[in-house]
Amino acid sequence: MKRIFLVLFVLSCLWSNAQTKVSGVVVDEKGDPVAFANVLFKNSSQGTITNDNGRFYMESDETYTTLIISFIGYNTLELPLPSKINYDLKVVLLESSEQLDEVVVYMGKQSKKNNPAIDILKKIWAKKRENGVSKFKQYQYDKYEKVEFDLNTIDSALIKSKLFRGMEFVFEDLDTSRITGKTYLPIFLNETFSKVYGDNKMVETKEDILGNKNSGFSDNQALIAFVKDLYSEYNIYDNYLKFFDKSFTSPLSKTGVDTYNYVLADSAFIGNKWCYNIIYYPRRKNELTFKGDFWVNDTTFAIKKINLEVTRSANINWVKDIYIEQEFEVLNDSVFLLKRDYMLSDFSLSKKEKARGVYGKRTTVYNNYMFDIPKPRDFYKADANQFDPSVFEKEDSFWSDNRLEALNKDEKGIYQLLDTLKTVPKFKTIYNAVSILNSGYVEIDKWNVDIGSVFGAFGYNEAEGVRLRAGARTYFGQNDPWRLEGYTAYGFSDRKFKHGFSAKWLVDKKSRLILSGGNRRDVEQLGLSLTATNDVLGRSIASSSVLTVGSNNRLTNINLSAFFTEMEPITNFRIGIGATYRELSSALPDAFSLDYVDPSSPTGISSEVKQFDVNALLIYTPGKRTIGYGVERRNINDNYSTLLFSYTKGIEGVMNSDFDYNKLQFSYSQPWQLGWGRLLSTVEFGKTFGEVPLGLLNVIPGNQTLFSIYNTFPNLDFYEFVTDTYAAVHLEHNFNGRLFSRIPFMRKLNLREIVGLRGAWGDLSDANIALSSPTNIPLMAPTDKIYWEYSLGVGNIFRILRIDFNFRGNYLENPNARPFSVTGSFGFSF
């Protein structure tokens, strides 16, 4: 009885929310699916295209009684719809036996010559910079964004499963997606209202967030950061559209003619504008492409409507479907402005039709466009008051006035539903388990403390043997003005306890003035990075790696105390100054020593370095976006560059410091989102002025672990090259499967190819070699020729594994040189 009631309830919702709904599959006479067939409500411009498996779903607020299904090369079929809701139709298209004069066959690959659709596409390219806000000197508009997550493909088996036992009430309100036809349950909603300003002459933009509202997980910083990064901004006129860290070729791209088939399918009035309808679909499988259609005006060649659906064969993980709609309004005869942007993603472990998953939906509505109202450059440089709590505490009246699109019944219920769920013990358990996997910390709410990180609880190295670690941090909320963090660890071979402690305090929110300090006494693998900031609790993976190559015994006892102050006077430009005091000694003196010549020592040799340094740091990260306004913020994008300049002054005599020297360092890292994948590049330069021992020199970062670590050289041993002057470059390009997709027998594997090239040059003065002459390892730098390596990698193996094959280019005559190595990494990525 309960099941019957649920079905009746769902059907009544479907009946009330839409007049016509239809889903099914289109096949040919042999039963094979017909991909990219055109499905249309008769006497309308509302339609869709079947997916790779021939399936389709449509709905409309209007009532229609006939469906038209066509694919050139087949007879067009008019299918009567017996009721308003028709699911799981099986449509059989018959091959055409007649050649009609007015029909142009566009089955399979289309010619690039004498194709009217491509002629129109070229005019779109020519006009794209004359459309939208680009036509004006300045612009501003209101922007309302709604991001929602829904649990989808809900059936009686899921409702009665043990997972939801005790939480059955959540299924009292279900709806059906107008895109896929699947039932879904809303579980998360985020709303944002903002005003956007831009100046095309100064190339400046600014977004002032006036209101933000979350349901359910408003205090979960990790989830909100994920949501913000998930739905980054895009422009359909760009050549490539970035979703989930992947570059999809836009159907409006200048390279689109090599990627898509285009067909001029229809022409009609959309509103009061005559428009052409162009259907497009990919030329090859497994590439990051879309299928769909768009309507373009016949005079301005501006897009009036467009929909994009990622093909199921696209090389992307954990996402079954991506569907995008954009609508443009007509300002006048020549200006079309973006009015509404809708994006739906179906996250699922499997791409099978009946697989359950989670919908991620973003709706953005634009309104109140205004133009040519100039504002001074200082207006764009000034930060919005993002730390104002009132942004997150708006009354209901604010949202009633500023929602540019009203919430439907289900969306209104999310806030109450999640408040209720939080009181259910089982839901808390599930939520906490997911949170631990995501952040690595166990939340103890009643103490406002997080325990962890659980991922670093176990380790091993030759100095400590088996190592256990336990840590904790304060956590009152994502915008805490201060934070304390600490850990203790114990090595079962050296039988010593280690510890680390740090404190951070956000003194001023506007300038982001932060004071920090701490102490760490531990065993560390130094020399894994050329340019690194002074993170008191930082620890490299090589220090506790269970799997290593060769003798991983060049470890250091480190006692580090630091005090640092930094501020951000301009967005993404940080200035810092601080001081550190270090005591360094070998953790395994018989295998690796840090000895140096010391005339003041009774033996003429010292084995411990004591050093006081003052450090100044400049970091510029243009394009970086963050979330939160507390002492620790989270990044919500990874496509920004980083420029770092560091000056270090070693002062002899202070706190018995041993050496006086100066060090300059610079690094520049830049990701490049290209049509053929993603390129990550880094260049580094540095020089030390003055005589310093091995413990203070710059080590070309080797890697003796079995893990692929960017910015290291996997065929170098630790301390194989030591320098006081250096230059290094790292290049790594991920083709995201674009090459493997062209090999027929490899397409279905969805593997991804990665290539890397890296090199380093360095010098080491005779004085520094003489100073560290008592050490028991050879000291040399790649001075005569640049040391270089290259690698060929295969990623996305079983969707979680990457393997790199690394080759050493030269210096093969070095003792125990490793000409070849294999490294790998695990991870979940789209």
FENDARA-V461084 format. One line per field, one symbol per residue. phi: phi as a letter, one per 30 degrees, with the letter a starting at -180 (. if undefined). burial: # if it has 9 or more other ideal C-beta (glycine too) atoms within 8 Angstrom, else .. Layout:
phi=???
burial=???
This chain:
phi=.dddddddddddddddcadbbablbcbcddiddcdidcbbddibccaabddecicbbbbaddcbcbcccbadjbddcccdcdbdbbchdcccccddcccdddccdbdidcddchcdddddedddedcddccidddcdbaaacbcbbcbcbdchdbddddcddecdjbdddcdbcbbddccicdbbdbabbbbbbccbabddchbbabcdcabbbcibdccddddddddddcddabddddbccbhibccdddcddcddccccbbdcabadciccdbccccbaddbdicdbcblabcbddcdhcdcbbbbbddddedbcibdbbbbbbbbccdadbbccdcbbbbbbcdadbcdecddabdcbbbbccahdbbhcdbdddddddddddcdeddcbddddddddcddbdddedddddedddddedddeddeddddddddddciccdcddchbccldddcdbaaaddcidbcbbbabdacldcedbacbaabbbcdcdhbdbaabbbbbddbddchdbcbalbbbacbcdicadcbddddcdaddddbddcbcidcbccbdbbccbbbbbbbdbeibcbbbabbbbbbaddbedcabcdbdbeddecibccbccbcbcbcbbbbbdidbbbjbddbccdcabcccbcbbbbbcdcdjdhidcbcabbcbbbbcbdbdcdcjbccbbbbbaaccjcbdedcdccdddacdccdbdibcdccdeidbbbcbbbbbbbbbcdhiddddccedceddhdbcbbbbbabbabbdddddddcdddcbdcabdcdaddbbbbbbbcidhibcbbcccbddahdddehdcdbabbaaclcbd
burial=.....#..###.##...#.#########....##########.#..#.############.#.#.#######.#..#.#.#..####.#.#.#.##.............#....#.##.##.###.##..###..#.#################...##....#..#..##.#####..#####################.....####.#######..######.#####....###.###...########.###.######.....#..#.########.###############.#############.###############.#....##############......#############.#.#.......##..........#..#...##..##......##.###.######.#.###.#.#..##..######....######.#..#################..#.#.###########.#...#########.....#################.##..#.##..#.####..#...#################...#################...#######......###.#######.#####.###.##.##..####..############.....###.###########..#..############.#.##################..###########################.##....##..###############...##.##.##...####....###########...########..#.....##.#.###......
